[in-house]
């Protein structure tokens, strides 16, 4: 081939391209001639091993010596198998380059068979260090993340268990003495009626009333604690029917006949029946409490429907609340009104919030001192009944 | 007490205060039938199956109603319930679980073992009296047994 001939120019062009490709992709090719046991490397292999171009690849011991103690036997075995049986290999190994830097490489080898005999092995070697390290880091981080999730889950399960035990302790160990306090003070009042003057009777009433108040508080705490461990049974709920039912459950007979309850056309929703009854029960109870003394007492229930959710409103003409404290309304143990006016710890709205949140919705309120209040909550339309949930019309 | 006559109510209750409240509530409701009060699960089973200190009792004269607390010393209330409801001689006896616990599991397990009712003892005395009165009227007067 003459220098400058078109053929030679084409070849130089191809070699230049090969050189560029090897450099960009950090790869190199090699060949082993079975007949004369001669090894040839392309320039990319020298670059990956980090050796000068005068390095002799035919020094097999030195070549293997680049590999880590773990990797060396692997490449040896793979190479020998290809040489003996033509079995190809594709491995990811670690080697320490001529400059002392340890990198991950991928090495691929295969045999060329001519007339039933293996005449040549060839393959390529790729510097995959960055990729491999990123991959290993991901694996490590994933494992770390899984470990943390497992730790946290275990911790949460333990806390949940503790909470359950605590709830049971409250139920059993605190309620029985309370019942005795309430009951026995009443028994004293009954049995010693003649001996006690009005003041003595009043004091005993204070005792039993306080026992009853404490019972209400305990029940509220327990209800709130139990929500977290409830399994939802999602069904189609007729909200209108539920509102009517809960109003009759919560209101006294007198309130049923005097309170103006206006229910606009409100849509059904998908939710847990028991929990949703608690939502309405608490909101209606709330509206009833704060409209005491108004004439007339009105409670209005309406809804707004958008593509993805329904927003239910309950509006009353009661005492309202200072708008600065809206955030505190839904937090348990925070009461805007003095305890003597209303029994309980104000966990009702906290319960409403928790229930709405586990349905995927949000809660809110607006009001002004003395000008009534509007409480609202949203229920997403997309929440589907879970498996086993029986949609009810 | 006449050993030959069936008692009306067997009250199984370890808490002396609760027992006193229950007995008073029964009296207040004019349920003055014969009542036997036992204090733990072992004594309850001895009474029902005429064993131990109750071996002279005629086992055929089953109480007309058992009021059973769940948290009992020696033998747990659920165990008592299981034993009573799985024995052909006593399984017809109505058992009302009368307890402090509102735990879902206790309620479920009680009904699984064929409790006839499950009543949570109210803290409020008036409600307590009412609950006892209603269950007494129902099980001793309204309910018809075979």
Interface residues (C-beta under 8 A of the other chain):
Chain A: X167 X168 X171 X172 X175 X176 X177 X178 X179 X180 X182 X183 X184 X186 X187 X208 X211 X212 X215 X222
Chain B: X15 X17 X18 X21 X24 X71 X100 X101 X102 X103 X121 X122 X123 X124 X125 X126 X128
